[in-house]
Amino acid sequence: MSKRRYVLKPRQKKILEALRNLGGLATTRQIAKAVELHVNGVSQSLSTLRDRKYVKYKDGKAGDMSWSLEVCI
């Protein structure tokens, strides 16, 4: 079975690039600061990216949730 590919929105691409530039592991707040977006919007995008297997939730709560990259971008 092949892995399904999704078309990423510009915001999602920006978030993935920021996470990569932050070393592949960062909190929601760190990513939000890097992309200059509100933490709530970044959190929603990260949840979508998690569901699509682009990122993985590591630990933490609210803005301090840690995320890691699951794909090479």
N, C-alpha and C positions, 0 to 999 in steps of 0.2 A: 504494500500500500504506500503510495507516495504522500509526502507531507503537503498539506494544502498551503498554498501561498495566498496571502492577503495583500490588497493594495493599501499601503499605509498613507494616512493623511499627513499633510505637512507637519502638523503639531507632533504626531507620533514619531516621525522621522527625526525631528528636532530633539525630542526627548531621548530617543535611542542614541543619537549622536552625543548628546550631553553625558549620558550614562557611560558611554564608551570613553569619552574624554576625561571622565572622573575616575577612570581606572577599572570600570566594569562593575563597581560596587558603590552604591551611594544611597542616601536617604531621600525621601520624597522632597524634603525641604532643600537639600543640596541641589537636586535636579531642578526644582522650581526656580531657585536663585540663578542657576546657570542659564536657563532658557528665558528668564525674566517673565514668568507666568505665575499666576496664583496657584498656591499649593493644592487647592481643591480641584482645579482643572487638571493639574499634573497627576494627581491621585486617580482621577477617573480614567485618564489615558493609560496610566500604568496598569490599572485593573483590566482594561481591554487588551493591552499588550500581554499581560499575564495569561489571560484566557486563550490567546493565540500563540502562546509558548515562545514569545520573544524575550520576556523577562521572567524572573522567578522571585517571589517574595521570600525574604530571608527571615526577618524578625522585626519586632518593634510595633508601635501603635501610632495611629494618626500620621502627622507629618514626619515622625521619626521612624517610619517603616523603612527597612533596608531592602534594596532591590539589587539583583545581579542580572547581567546579560546572559541570555541563553542561546543567542545566535551571533554569528559573526556579521558585522555590518561594515 
